């Protein structure tokens, strides 16, 4: 079976990492793959020389030129499956497949990684009707799709996975040396795009409360995005310039994670969160919000701590508790590492995705055969 993977994002976030892990994992076990990616995107750079790569830019969802170009690529390569990994990719793939008859078109799979409702404008309703099967990274997203009217037979939950060997081999980074921090000062870290649903505003407010408790600790937030200037303003407003550090986008997030004492996911909404899995694999204690798919990974008090979203006071109290209790931090980190190695590997994710391809392909073949018999 030959699968063509499409990811239109120019930036590098958890979704692009999952796309690359999926493509490389399938290729490693002998499955034929090709990747369509933004010509100037980080995914294309990281996939270069590792997989058959086709550059394609789609500036908008309704980019007819990109759809036509993808249809030409499909005609030339003749994949059995097209796997769209982001919403723009779904749109471009739907446009590309609109010129095919139902009996000749490849199957269209769509990954769903965000716990937002589907848009209900005419174009979005049309494009999602073209999807044969949805792969959700959490049951929370699966439930949301069902509430949006997607038949449960067209949905499967396949949790995101991480490359454990890569995590283990990544060298540790000394954030203390880089920022000039005292060697033994604990670091509370966050890695996420600086966008509203990631909740860094609440993390900075929590840092203010932690500072008021007069604890020796620093906060590090890695990532870029539209909220950077607002977050900088808030840091200055609370006089946290020597306490909270915005260090921008970092390609070496695994090395960065290994320098954290606590990893905080302050999201307002979250499909699952691969940085959460990475932190667990790096043996770092977790504090996260009880939203989306996060409670499907974190059991409060067992392998991490959960707090309500948009509640900086509760967030700060839990951070303070863990900073004062090193034995609890170590126990939570240890249990998190065990869980991620058992349930959230890239190998398992790839195997389940291939199984979904094969299962739907078999059903499609049976349906085509039955249709031909009925017609004859």
Secondary structure, DSSP 4 states (H G I P E B T S, - for coil): -EEEEEE--SS--HHHHHHHHHHHHHHHTT-EEEEEE-TTSHHHHHHTTTS-EEE---SSTT-HHHHHHHHHHHHHH--SEEEE-SHHHHHHHHHHHTTS-TTTSPEEEEEE---SPPP-SHHHHHHHHT-SEEEESSHHHHHHHHHTT--GGGEEE----B-HHHHHHSPP--HHHHHT--TT-EEEEEES-SSGGG-HHHHHHHHHHHHHTT--EEEEEE--STTHHHHHHHHHHTT-TTTEEEEE--S-HHHHHTT-SEEEE--SS-S--HHHHHHHHTT-EEEEES-TTGGGTPPBTTTBEEE-TT-HHHHHHHHHHHHH-HHHHHHHHHHHHHHHHHH-BHHHHHHHHHHHHHHHHHHHHHHHHHHHHHH-
